Amino acid sequence: MKKIVFITQALGGVETSLLLIFKFLARTKYEPHLICPPQTTLTAKAASYGVLVHPVKMVRTPHPVRDVASLFSIIKILKEHSFDIIHAQSAKAGFLARLACKVVRPDQVLYSPRAFSYLSQRGLLYKLFLFLERRAVTWTDMLIATSESEKVRAISEVHYDERNVVVVRNSVDPDDFNTIRMNNHQPREKLVLTIGRLGYQKNPMMFLDLVELMCAQRNDVKFVMQGGGFLGHLEEKVTQRILNSDVLRNYCELLPWSDHASTKVLYERCSVFVLSSRFEGMPNTLLEAMMYGKPVVATDVDGSRDVVVHGVTGFLVDVGATETMARYVMQLLDDDDLRAGMGKAARLWVQNHFLADANVRRLEEIYDRYLVREPPSGMEGW
């Protein structure tokens, strides 16, 4: 049995994706380990799947002292265990893990950025973070992107050799998929939902712009933002903007990040799902909303454009194009047949392309071939 260790400091979508890997990874072939911060929902849930957890204190934002301490802790664990595969997840932990591997066992690490961190920066920090990503290319045996658009960016901007990049999509749990029963009727209320951390990447201010724009034209729609209290540096600004606006206070509800059961209720209640991100790897929330048969309106960015088929499963708009987004959302709210048809197409699209059992099998194929240094299918010459 081969020992594989996953290394991450991230929660949210990364946690969702890792837990699906842990659920469907073949235990007859692999013994999964996890290096991540202690006392999180990820550690508890991973342990419930039989994953061997190695807690290491890590923080999301750059912190030289803590990052050096995290690096040495990772190096210590890697030296103590003979892992056959090291799979670094997310940009921050991905950099630390690859640097640790350079010390312990060079050229034997896989990396899934799940949205490159330099995209969240501006000015000199953008250039610095991009430089660090490019510097770590030579420390990476293979990059496993979560979407085709992330793969393109890895090759064109970060300068990976295309022979060393492969795609394994984010997914939904087929067990969840099979328990959902489609309801094509308009919910009792017209509700527009968005879910995401209140930070730069998720662009919550565009959603608030959408609320104000739509409420200037109609008063029959409610809006919900879920994601408060979840490591979002814009949370205070979002909260203050809502409190200072009569329209936002009356029509937009801000909810804390919650568990799967509570989020399920929101998906069932909503009429249209909206995602206003500036960038993504591949957004789990879009996949989940579509799994529930909901049409989506999202910004045309990496990851989202790989999920949404414009005009079929929903609509794509440019970042900042709030008027266009409002027009599409209102079109879906007011046309029962269009909304039901797109919702049905969205669910079918997820069923055919984004179920976790099939995508984890694809990941296992990559691991198997990696162990014997054979190129995965579609990567001749790797």
Buried (B, 14 or more C-beta within 10 A) or exposed (E): EEBBBBBBBBBBBBBBBBBBBBBBBEEEEBBBBBBBBEEBEBBEBBEEBEBBBBBBEBEBEBEEEEBEBBBEBBBBBBEEBEBBBBBBBBBBBBBBBBBBBBEBBEEEBBBBBBBBBBBBBEEEEBEEBBEBBBEBBEBBBBBBBBBBBBBBBBBEBBEBEBEBBBBBBBBBBBEBBEEBEEEEEEEEEBBBBBBBBBBBBBBBBBBBBBBBBBBEEEEEBBBBBBBBEBBBEBBEBBEEBBEEBEBBEEBBBBBEBBEEEEBBEBBBBBBBBBBBBBBBBBBBBBBBBBBBBBBBBBBBBBBBBBBBBEEBBBBBBEBBBBEBBBBBBBBBBEEEEEBBBBBBBBBBBBBEBBBBEBBBEBBBBBBBBBEEEEBBEEBEEB
